Amino acid sequence: MRGNDLNIGVLVSGSGTNLQAIIDSIEAGCVKARIVCVISNKADAYALERAKQHKIPAIFIDHRDYNTREAYDRVLVEKLTEHGVELVVLAGYMRIITDTLLDAYPMRIMNIHPALLPAFPGLHAQRQALQHGVKISGCTVHFVDAGTDTGPIIVQAAVPVMDDDTEETLSSRIQKEEHRVYPLAIHLYAEGRLRVEGRGVIVTPHIAHPEVSFQNPPA
């Protein structure tokens, strides 16, 4: 492993499919980073097993042992610091982040959301998209701030919403894009190519994009 690889810590609560996508991208040499710890607030999170399979420290810290969210986040910060974490990645982490963690890692916490933010923040984003009858949905990787899915946007990917979609089928289509763009966002950060300016994230060097659009239904 290269000595200047980015140290990332991943916070999880569930099965860890995005964690697996990140692990696979790192092992394939596509992301210049190493996962130094995976921490879960759920003892039965399969993401912990995924970490163990790849010889990554897998840590369970029960949030029920702490009286406040801030107290729990203080322990998280201690563990992340202990492992030399430089970037915190939320991968299906189902807890509200407090200022305790945000202040320790300002604009150094990433999250992925299954919608094209700022549309449909919060829970059940795919259900919200279907209820509103949108024709295009997708996913967003963003830096985490004190709001609910309000942080500066790093990368987005769009998918069509079909007339016969269910919450499950749309979620599956979006998830495939999540597995592609989350490692990309980490790769850009690891290369020092992300700069936050106000509400925006500038990716350097600037790459001119051709005039393309994604339309659904197609003409």
NUSE-672052 format. One line per 2 residues: number of its first residue (from 0); their letters; for each residue x, y, z of C-alpha. Coordinates in Angstrom, 3 decimals, padded with zeros to 6 digits. Layout:
// NUSE-672052
NUM) a) X,Y,Z | ...
***
This chain:
// NUSE-672052
0) mr) 000.000,000.000,000.000 | 001.294,003.431,-000.900
2) gn) 002.332,005.560,002.034 | 000.314,008.605,000.984
4) dl) -003.017,006.832,000.526 | -005.984,008.559,002.162
6) ni) -007.125,007.006,005.447 | -010.903,006.671,005.513
8) gv) -013.256,005.501,008.229 | -016.670,004.176,007.250
10) lv) -019.759,004.447,009.460 | -022.454,001.856,008.783
12) sg) -025.732,000.522,010.147 | -026.832,-002.087,007.622
14) sg) -025.787,-004.529,004.917 | -022.971,-002.407,003.534
16) tn) -023.365,-002.655,-000.239 | -021.814,000.786,-000.705
18) lq) -019.023,-000.238,001.654 | -018.397,-003.262,-000.559
20) ai) -018.306,-001.086,-003.676 | -015.699,001.145,-002.039
22) id) -013.639,-001.844,-000.900 | -013.736,-003.338,-004.397
24) si) -012.661,-000.057,-005.991 | -009.757,000.325,-003.579
26) ea) -008.604,-003.262,-004.109 | -008.835,-002.764,-007.885
28) gc) -006.511,000.230,-007.599 | -009.172,002.714,-008.717
30) vk) -009.254,004.697,-005.454 | -006.081,005.883,-003.754
32) ar) -007.247,005.202,-000.221 | -007.292,002.645,002.551
34) iv) -010.173,001.860,004.886 | -008.629,001.911,008.355
36) cv) -011.821,001.125,010.272 | -015.502,000.350,009.850
38) is) -017.738,001.348,012.765 | -021.366,000.351,013.270
40) nk) -024.001,001.213,015.845 | -025.680,-002.135,015.054
42) ad) -024.105,-005.393,016.221 | -025.793,-007.421,013.469
44) ay) -024.900,-005.080,010.592 | -023.600,-007.296,007.784
46) al) -021.260,-004.463,006.847 | -019.102,-005.497,009.821
48) er) -018.764,-008.982,008.347 | -017.776,-007.482,004.997
50) ak) -015.025,-005.538,006.763 | -013.752,-008.650,008.536
52) qh) -013.630,-010.567,005.265 | -011.213,-007.946,003.964
54) ki) -009.185,-007.770,007.194 | -010.432,-004.277,008.019
56) pa) -010.932,-003.426,011.724 | -014.671,-003.858,012.389
58) if) -015.923,-002.037,015.467 | -019.355,-002.156,017.109
60) id) -020.273,000.733,019.407 | -023.808,000.510,020.768
62) hr) -025.505,003.903,020.724 | -027.887,002.686,023.439
64) dy) -025.008,002.815,025.915 | -024.920,006.620,025.725
66) nt) -027.421,009.142,027.068 | -027.018,011.687,024.278
68) re) -026.105,011.730,020.603 | -023.208,014.036,021.448
70) ay) -021.792,011.549,023.950 | -021.940,008.808,021.328
72) dr) -020.295,010.999,018.717 | -017.475,011.847,021.130
74) vl) -016.638,008.157,021.308 | -016.804,007.958,017.508
76) ve) -014.355,010.842,017.208 | -011.996,009.116,019.644
78) kl) -012.072,005.889,017.623 | -011.709,007.654,014.279
80) te) -008.789,009.694,015.607 | -007.193,006.589,017.089
82) hg) -007.182,004.996,013.625 | -005.835,008.093,011.894
84) ve) -008.984,008.733,009.849 | -008.765,011.691,007.462
86) lv) -012.141,011.322,005.711 | -015.343,009.927,007.234
88) vl) -017.659,008.093,004.847 | -021.285,007.399,005.756
90) ag) -022.498,004.216,004.062 | -026.020,003.440,005.171
92) ym) -025.375,005.016,008.573 | -028.812,005.559,010.127
94) ri) -028.031,008.128,012.804 | -028.178,011.912,012.929
96) it) -024.721,013.476,012.986 | -024.124,016.053,015.736
98) dt) -021.824,019.064,015.863 | -019.404,016.973,017.903
100) ll) -018.524,014.913,014.831 | -019.010,017.751,012.334
102) da) -016.590,020.004,014.213 | -013.972,017.264,014.355
104) yp) -014.212,016.642,010.593 | -015.414,019.871,008.933
106) mr) -016.212,019.200,005.262 | -014.482,015.868,005.716
108) im) -017.621,013.745,006.063 | -019.299,012.333,002.940
110) ni) -022.748,010.854,002.519 | -024.714,009.381,-000.365
112) hp) -028.444,009.980,-000.789 | -030.794,008.119,-003.192
114) al) -032.225,011.221,-004.878 | -031.091,014.184,-006.933
116) lp) -030.716,016.674,-004.098 | -032.016,019.138,-003.162
118) af) -035.130,017.194,-004.203 | -036.461,014.604,-001.753
120) pg) -034.142,014.870,001.263 | -034.607,012.701,004.327
122) lh) -036.140,009.245,004.533 | -037.885,007.275,001.765
124) aq) -036.489,009.372,-001.080 | -037.484,006.813,-003.725
126) rq) -041.048,006.733,-002.407 | -041.161,010.533,-002.508
128) al) -039.942,010.502,-006.120 | -042.672,008.068,-007.166
130) qh) -045.376,009.965,-005.295 | -044.386,013.168,-007.089
132) gv) -044.378,011.477,-010.485 | -040.877,012.603,-011.474
134) ki) -039.420,011.235,-014.693 | -035.773,011.322,-013.573
136) sg) -034.304,010.406,-010.210 | -030.844,009.322,-009.118
138) ct) -028.320,009.711,-006.335 | -026.129,012.397,-004.836
140) vh) -022.804,012.288,-002.998 | -022.388,015.341,-000.780
142) fv) -020.380,016.683,002.090 | -022.289,016.586,005.369
144) da) -023.279,019.744,007.206 | -025.687,020.436,010.063
146) gt) -028.792,020.180,007.864 | -030.634,017.147,006.535
148) dt) -028.992,016.260,003.213 | -028.148,019.930,002.646
150) gp) -024.351,019.803,002.321 | -022.381,020.827,-000.789
152) ii) -022.932,018.423,-003.688 | -019.895,016.547,-005.019
154) vq) -021.293,014.278,-007.731 | -024.708,013.163,-008.983
156) aa) -025.963,010.400,-011.273 | -029.387,010.277,-012.922
158) vp) -031.619,007.324,-013.748 | -034.989,007.187,-015.516
160) vm) -038.170,006.568,-013.553 | -040.358,004.067,-015.417
162) dd) -044.157,004.127,-015.395 | -044.305,000.688,-013.792
164) dt) -041.592,001.315,-011.202 | -042.084,000.319,-007.604
166) ee) -040.077,001.660,-004.713 | -037.997,-001.521,-004.866
168) tl) -037.249,-001.451,-008.611 | -036.357,002.249,-008.555
170) ss) -034.158,001.719,-005.501 | -032.315,-001.087,-007.274
172) ri) -031.651,001.064,-010.335 | -030.404,003.946,-008.195
174) qk) -028.227,001.679,-006.082 | -026.229,000.566,-009.130
176) ee) -025.288,004.204,-009.678 | -024.483,004.671,-005.990
178) hr) -021.905,001.892,-006.264 | -020.304,003.737,-009.168
180) vy) -020.263,007.344,-007.989 | -019.411,006.927,-004.291
182) pl) -015.948,005.483,-005.018 | -015.514,008.228,-007.627
184) ai) -016.194,010.962,-005.067 | -013.687,009.424,-002.650
186) hl) -011.151,009.122,-005.474 | -011.524,012.826,-006.304
188) ya) -011.087,013.749,-002.641 | -008.047,011.492,-002.268
190) eg) -006.434,013.215,-005.249 | -007.056,016.637,-003.697
192) rl) -009.345,017.656,-006.537 | -012.329,018.883,-004.506
194) rv) -012.672,022.471,-003.284 | -015.747,023.757,-001.467
196) eg) -016.805,027.276,-002.453 | -019.993,028.362,-000.729
198) rg) -022.762,025.970,-001.742 | -020.706,024.432,-004.542
200) vi) -017.908,021.916,-004.885 | -015.317,022.717,-007.544
202) vt) -013.591,019.731,-009.152 | -010.097,020.480,-010.475
204) ph) -008.713,020.372,-013.019 | -011.838,021.595,-014.785
206) ia) -013.026,019.267,-017.525 | -015.185,020.699,-020.294
208) hp) -018.281,018.586,-020.861 | -020.030,018.239,-024.205
210) ev) -023.597,019.486,-024.432 | -025.495,016.350,-023.490
212) sf) -028.765,015.772,-021.714 | -030.632,012.910,-020.135
214) qn) -034.269,012.786,-021.189 | -037.044,010.456,-020.065
216) pp) -039.184,009.377,-021.812 | -036.965,009.539,-024.916
218) a) -038.273,011.569,-027.846
***
